[in-house]
Amino acid sequence: MTTFTLQDLADLVDARADAPPNSSYTAKLLSGGPAKPAKKLGEEAVEAVIAAVQGDRSGLVSEAADVLYHLVVLLKAGGVPLHEVMAELERRTAQSGIAEKASRRHT
């Protein structure tokens, strides 16, 4: 069984980004700048939360996939490569979550 990774998803988004918007949902989202994928990410995140609270396991799986996809599209729109986010997650795992959160600059 082949494992599909977040990097595979990012590569797919990259490949579809340059397609004509009328033939690629990814390209259509990206054509609107970061606002369009940001809005979709927010909508999908709310749907994932609702599925989780309702105990809808299959709904949560589906909505979580939507959240990850739209997050990767938003990263693309913002010019942030996935490897930078993964590096930040790796950096954070070097300490406990409580210590890491306390070390963040409060604004």
ZIQUIMO-V327715 format. One line per field, one symbol per residue. ss: DSSP state (a for helix, b for strand, c for the rest). burial: I if it has 24 or more other ideal C-beta (glycine too) atoms within 12 Angstrom, else O. Layout:
BEGIN
ss = ???
burial = ???
END
This chain:
BEGIN
ss = cccccaaaaaaaaaaaacccccccaaaaaaacaaaaaaaaaaaaaaaaaaaaacccaaaaaaaaaaaaaaaaaaaaaccccaaaaaaaaaaaccccaaaaaaacccc
burial = OOOOOOOOIIOOIOOIIOOOOOOOIIIOIIIOOOOIIOOIIOOIIOIIOOOOOOOOOOOOOOIOOIIIIIIIIIIIIOOOOIOOOOOOOOOOOOOOOOOOOOOOOOO
END
